Amino acid sequence: MADEADRAQELQEQALEIALGQQKSKPKMNATGRCLWCSEPTGSEGLFCDSDCRDDYEKSKKFRGIR
């Protein structure tokens, strides 16, 4: 017979599976040489020109409810 700890572990495992499934389905962002927030040049590897733009982009996504 399952006790509370067993049920809690099952719920945790289900939540982890759901989170991993959502993570796999997220589209990947590709570096374009321009900042995704302000369009300044970033070089070939960067998505953002600096940490401020990255942070503003993340805040904007949270505000709009995008993961």
N, CA, C and O atoms as CSV, one atom per row, in Angstrom:
chain,resi,resn,atom,element,x,y,z
A,1,MET,N,N,0.839,-1.192,0.000
A,1,MET,CA,C,0.000,0.000,0.000
A,1,MET,C,C,0.878,1.248,0.000
A,1,MET,O,O,1.823,1.347,0.783
A,2,ALA,N,N,0.570,2.184,-0.866
A,2,ALA,CA,C,1.381,3.394,-1.010
A,2,ALA,C,C,1.082,4.378,0.111
A,2,ALA,O,O,-0.073,4.631,0.456
A,3,ASP,N,N,2.149,4.923,0.666
A,3,ASP,CA,C,1.964,5.954,1.678
A,3,ASP,C,C,2.162,7.330,1.042
A,3,ASP,O,O,2.350,7.436,-0.170
A,4,GLU,N,N,2.119,8.374,1.854
A,4,GLU,CA,C,2.225,9.743,1.321
A,4,GLU,C,C,3.544,9.976,0.607
A,4,GLU,O,O,3.570,10.650,-0.422
A,5,ALA,N,N,4.624,9.444,1.116
A,5,ALA,CA,C,5.932,9.641,0.489
A,5,ALA,C,C,5.957,9.021,-0.910
A,5,ALA,O,O,6.508,9.616,-1.836
A,6,ASP,N,N,5.370,7.838,-1.072
A,6,ASP,CA,C,5.320,7.200,-2.383
A,6,ASP,C,C,4.500,8.027,-3.368
A,6,ASP,O,O,4.897,8.200,-4.520
A,7,ARG,N,N,3.371,8.532,-2.918
A,7,ARG,CA,C,2.524,9.351,-3.790
A,7,ARG,C,C,3.234,10.656,-4.161
A,7,ARG,O,O,3.154,11.119,-5.299
A,8,ALA,N,N,3.929,11.238,-3.179
A,8,ALA,CA,C,4.656,12.481,-3.454
A,8,ALA,C,C,5.751,12.237,-4.484
A,8,ALA,O,O,5.958,13.059,-5.377
A,9,GLN,N,N,6.449,11.116,-4.364
A,9,GLN,CA,C,7.500,10.808,-5.324
A,9,GLN,C,C,6.919,10.588,-6.719
A,9,GLN,O,O,7.514,11.016,-7.708
A,10,GLU,N,N,5.783,9.936,-6.809
A,10,GLU,CA,C,5.141,9.725,-8.108
A,10,GLU,C,C,4.775,11.064,-8.746
A,10,GLU,O,O,4.976,11.263,-9.944
A,11,LEU,N,N,4.238,11.976,-7.941
A,11,LEU,CA,C,3.882,13.300,-8.455
A,11,LEU,C,C,5.115,14.060,-8.923
A,11,LEU,O,O,5.081,14.744,-9.946
A,12,GLN,N,N,6.202,13.939,-8.171
A,12,GLN,CA,C,7.443,14.593,-8.556
A,12,GLN,C,C,7.953,14.053,-9.889
A,12,GLN,O,O,8.377,14.817,-10.755
A,13,GLU,N,N,7.908,12.758,-10.043
A,13,GLU,CA,C,8.365,12.137,-11.283
A,13,GLU,C,C,7.501,12.561,-12.467
A,13,GLU,O,O,8.013,12.790,-13.563
A,14,GLN,N,N,6.196,12.666,-12.246
A,14,GLN,CA,C,5.309,13.116,-13.317
A,14,GLN,C,C,5.615,14.555,-13.707
A,14,GLN,O,O,5.652,14.888,-14.892
A,15,ALA,N,N,5.836,15.414,-12.705
A,15,ALA,CA,C,6.145,16.813,-12.979
A,15,ALA,C,C,7.462,16.936,-13.741
A,15,ALA,O,O,7.581,17.758,-14.650
A,16,LEU,N,N,8.442,16.127,-13.376
A,16,LEU,CA,C,9.717,16.150,-14.074
A,16,LEU,C,C,9.572,15.708,-15.526
A,16,LEU,O,O,10.158,16.318,-16.420
A,17,GLU,N,N,8.806,14.664,-15.766
A,17,GLU,CA,C,8.576,14.188,-17.133
A,17,GLU,C,C,7.895,15.260,-17.979
A,17,GLU,O,O,8.251,15.460,-19.140
A,18,ILE,N,N,6.923,15.941,-17.398
A,18,ILE,CA,C,6.222,17.006,-18.116
A,18,ILE,C,C,7.194,18.140,-18.437
A,18,ILE,O,O,7.217,18.642,-19.561
A,19,ALA,N,N,7.994,18.541,-17.453
A,19,ALA,CA,C,8.946,19.634,-17.664
A,19,ALA,C,C,9.966,19.278,-18.736
A,19,ALA,O,O,10.297,20.112,-19.579
A,20,LEU,N,N,10.461,18.052,-18.710
A,20,LEU,CA,C,11.429,17.637,-19.718
A,20,LEU,C,C,10.792,17.588,-21.102
A,20,LEU,O,O,11.435,17.940,-22.092
A,21,GLY,N,N,9.563,17.166,-21.178
A,21,GLY,CA,C,8.855,17.144,-22.460
A,21,GLY,C,C,8.671,18.534,-23.027
A,21,GLY,O,O,8.812,18.741,-24.232
A,22,GLN,N,N,8.358,19.487,-22.168
A,22,GLN,CA,C,8.190,20.864,-22.620
A,22,GLN,C,C,9.525,21.446,-23.058
A,22,GLN,O,O,9.586,22.201,-24.029
A,23,GLN,N,N,10.586,21.102,-22.353
A,23,GLN,CA,C,11.907,21.607,-22.705
A,23,GLN,C,C,12.324,21.132,-24.091
A,23,GLN,O,O,12.890,21.904,-24.864
A,24,LYS,N,N,12.053,19.890,-24.407
A,24,LYS,CA,C,12.432,19.341,-25.704
A,24,LYS,C,C,11.667,19.994,-26.844
A,24,LYS,O,O,12.175,20.082,-27.962
A,25,SER,N,N,10.447,20.454,-26.572
A,25,SER,CA,C,9.626,21.006,-27.643
A,25,SER,C,C,9.883,22.487,-27.901
A,25,SER,O,O,9.323,23.052,-28.839
A,26,LYS,N,N,10.728,23.128,-27.077
A,26,LYS,CA,C,11.012,24.541,-27.280
A,26,LYS,C,C,11.869,24.734,-28.525
A,26,LYS,O,O,12.837,24.002,-28.734
A,27,PRO,N,N,11.523,25.705,-29.341
A,27,PRO,CA,C,12.378,25.978,-30.499
A,27,PRO,C,C,13.704,26.587,-30.044
A,27,PRO,O,O,13.746,27.336,-29.068
A,28,LYS,N,N,14.752,26.272,-30.735
A,28,LYS,CA,C,16.080,26.810,-30.429
A,28,LYS,C,C,16.239,28.147,-31.133
A,28,LYS,O,O,15.785,28.323,-32.264
A,29,MET,N,N,16.888,29.091,-30.455
A,29,MET,CA,C,17.179,30.380,-31.064
A,29,MET,C,C,18.543,30.282,-31.736
A,29,MET,O,O,19.480,29.721,-31.169
A,30,ASN,N,N,18.651,30.815,-32.916
A,30,ASN,CA,C,19.902,30.795,-33.657
A,30,ASN,C,C,20.547,32.173,-33.638
A,30,ASN,O,O,19.870,33.195,-33.751
A,31,ALA,N,N,21.868,32.181,-33.492
A,31,ALA,CA,C,22.609,33.429,-33.547
A,31,ALA,C,C,22.571,33.961,-34.978
A,31,ALA,O,O,22.824,33.228,-35.933
A,32,THR,N,N,22.257,35.227,-35.107
A,32,THR,CA,C,22.176,35.849,-36.432
A,32,THR,C,C,23.253,36.906,-36.633
A,32,THR,O,O,23.371,37.483,-37.714
A,33,GLY,N,N,24.044,37.160,-35.580
A,33,GLY,CA,C,25.026,38.234,-35.655
A,33,GLY,C,C,24.465,39.553,-35.170
A,33,GLY,O,O,25.175,40.557,-35.116
A,34,ARG,N,N,23.177,39.551,-34.814
A,34,ARG,CA,C,22.503,40.740,-34.290
A,34,ARG,C,C,21.815,40.395,-32.974
A,34,ARG,O,O,21.322,39.279,-32.804
A,35,CYS,N,N,21.781,41.338,-32.053
A,35,CYS,CA,C,21.128,41.158,-30.760
A,35,CYS,C,C,19.630,40.919,-30.979
A,35,CYS,O,O,18.987,41.637,-31.746
A,36,LEU,N,N,19.087,39.917,-30.308
A,36,LEU,CA,C,17.654,39.632,-30.440
A,36,LEU,C,C,16.781,40.719,-29.824
A,36,LEU,O,O,15.589,40.798,-30.122
A,37,TRP,N,N,17.362,41.557,-28.969
A,37,TRP,CA,C,16.581,42.590,-28.299
A,37,TRP,C,C,16.706,43.949,-28.991
A,37,TRP,O,O,15.699,44.611,-29.245
A,38,CYS,N,N,17.952,44.372,-29.300
A,38,CYS,CA,C,18.130,45.730,-29.822
A,38,CYS,C,C,18.717,45.794,-31.233
A,38,CYS,O,O,18.859,46.883,-31.790
A,39,SER,N,N,19.055,44.656,-31.811
A,39,SER,CA,C,19.585,44.539,-33.176
A,39,SER,C,C,21.012,45.061,-33.364
A,39,SER,O,O,21.460,45.216,-34.501
A,40,GLU,N,N,21.725,45.332,-32.285
A,40,GLU,CA,C,23.137,45.710,-32.392
A,40,GLU,C,C,23.952,44.491,-32.796
A,40,GLU,O,O,23.546,43.367,-32.503
A,41,PRO,N,N,25.084,44.675,-33.455
A,41,PRO,CA,C,25.940,43.536,-33.823
A,41,PRO,C,C,26.441,42.790,-32.582
A,41,PRO,O,O,26.784,43.407,-31.573
A,42,THR,N,N,26.478,41.453,-32.670
A,42,THR,CA,C,26.913,40.637,-31.534
A,42,THR,C,C,28.115,39.765,-31.856
A,42,THR,O,O,28.741,39.234,-30.939
A,43,GLY,N,N,28.447,39.604,-33.090
A,43,GLY,CA,C,29.449,38.624,-33.483
A,43,GLY,C,C,28.726,37.362,-33.911
A,43,GLY,O,O,27.496,37.326,-33.925
A,44,SER,N,N,29.462,36.345,-34.253
A,44,SER,CA,C,28.834,35.148,-34.820
A,44,SER,C,C,28.170,34.251,-33.789
A,44,SER,O,O,27.243,33.523,-34.145
A,45,GLU,N,N,28.594,34.262,-32.531
A,45,GLU,CA,C,28.090,33.313,-31.538
A,45,GLU,C,C,26.999,33.872,-30.625
A,45,GLU,O,O,26.195,33.105,-30.095
A,46,GLY,N,N,26.953,35.164,-30.435
A,46,GLY,CA,C,26.072,35.734,-29.418
A,46,GLY,C,C,24.647,35.941,-29.874
A,46,GLY,O,O,24.387,36.261,-31.034
A,47,LEU,N,N,23.720,35.753,-28.937
A,47,LEU,CA,C,22.313,36.067,-29.192
A,47,LEU,C,C,21.997,37.496,-28.774
A,47,LEU,O,O,21.083,38.122,-29.310
A,48,PHE,N,N,22.769,38.011,-27.805
A,48,PHE,CA,C,22.532,39.344,-27.264
A,48,PHE,C,C,23.846,40.108,-27.226
A,48,PHE,O,O,24.916,39.510,-27.108
A,49,CYS,N,N,23.764,41.435,-27.326
A,49,CYS,CA,C,24.988,42.237,-27.328
A,49,CYS,C,C,25.570,42.377,-25.927
A,49,CYS,O,O,26.780,42.549,-25.781
A,50,ASP,N,N,24.730,42.308,-24.891
A,50,ASP,CA,C,25.225,42.368,-23.516
A,50,ASP,C,C,24.197,41.754,-22.567
A,50,ASP,O,O,23.106,41.358,-22.978
A,51,SER,N,N,24.568,41.685,-21.303
A,51,SER,CA,C,23.694,41.047,-20.312
A,51,SER,C,C,22.424,41.859,-20.071
A,51,SER,O,O,21.387,41.289,-19.730
A,52,ASP,N,N,22.485,43.175,-20.241
A,52,ASP,CA,C,21.285,43.996,-20.052
A,52,ASP,C,C,20.210,43.634,-21.078
A,52,ASP,O,O,19.036,43.503,-20.732
A,53,CYS,N,N,20.612,43.474,-22.336
A,53,CYS,CA,C,19.649,43.095,-23.371
A,53,CYS,C,C,19.098,41.702,-23.105
A,53,CYS,O,O,17.901,41.461,-23.267
A,54,ARG,N,N,19.964,40.794,-22.701
A,54,ARG,CA,C,19.512,39.431,-22.383
A,54,ARG,C,C,18.476,39.474,-21.258
A,54,ARG,O,O,17.431,38.830,-21.344
A,55,ASP,N,N,18.773,40.236,-20.203
A,55,ASP,CA,C,17.861,40.333,-19.067
A,55,ASP,C,C,16.530,40.977,-19.463
A,55,ASP,O,O,15.466,40.522,-19.044
A,56,ASP,N,N,16.598,42.034,-20.267
A,56,ASP,CA,C,15.370,42.688,-20.735
A,56,ASP,C,C,14.529,41.735,-21.579
A,56,ASP,O,O,13.304,41.710,-21.461
A,57,TYR,N,N,15.184,40.956,-22.425
A,57,TYR,CA,C,14.485,39.972,-23.253
A,57,TYR,C,C,13.772,38.935,-22.374
A,57,TYR,O,O,12.604,38.618,-22.603
A,58,GLU,N,N,14.481,38.410,-21.369
A,58,GLU,CA,C,13.895,37.417,-20.461
A,58,GLU,C,C,12.726,38.013,-19.666
A,58,GLU,O,O,11.700,37.355,-19.494
A,59,LYS,N,N,12.873,39.241,-19.187
A,59,LYS,CA,C,11.784,39.913,-18.455
A,59,LYS,C,C,10.562,40.068,-19.353
A,59,LYS,O,O,9.430,39.846,-18.923
A,60,SER,N,N,10.804,40.451,-20.601
A,60,SER,CA,C,9.707,40.636,-21.546
A,60,SER,C,C,8.963,39.310,-21.787
A,60,SER,O,O,7.733,39.282,-21.843
A,61,LYS,N,N,9.723,38.218,-21.926
A,61,LYS,CA,C,9.104,36.909,-22.128
A,61,LYS,C,C,8.247,36.530,-20.918
A,61,LYS,O,O,7.134,36.029,-21.080
A,62,LYS,N,N,8.755,36.764,-19.715
A,62,LYS,CA,C,7.989,36.438,-18.508
A,62,LYS,C,C,6.716,37.279,-18.442
A,62,LYS,O,O,5.651,36.770,-18.093
A,63,PHE,N,N,6.826,38.566,-18.777
A,63,PHE,CA,C,5.689,39.462,-18.734
A,63,PHE,C,C,4.598,39.010,-19.700
A,63,PHE,O,O,3.409,39.081,-19.389
A,64,ARG,N,N,5.021,38.539,-20.887
A,64,ARG,CA,C,4.071,38.090,-21.907
A,64,ARG,C,C,3.624,36.650,-21.691
A,64,ARG,O,O,2.748,36.161,-22.404
A,65,GLY,N,N,4.220,35.959,-20.707
A,65,GLY,CA,C,3.832,34.595,-20.415
A,65,GLY,C,C,4.432,33.570,-21.353
A,65,GLY,O,O,3.878,32.483,-21.523
A,66,ILE,N,N,5.549,33.898,-21.960
A,66,ILE,CA,C,6.225,32.987,-22.880
A,66,ILE,C,C,7.364,32.311,-22.133
A,66,ILE,O,O,8.076,32.939,-21.350
A,67,ARG,N,N,7.521,31.007,-22.391
A,67,ARG,CA,C,8.611,30.298,-21.716
A,67,ARG,C,C,9.796,30.147,-22.584
A,67,ARG,O,O,10.800,29.572,-22.164
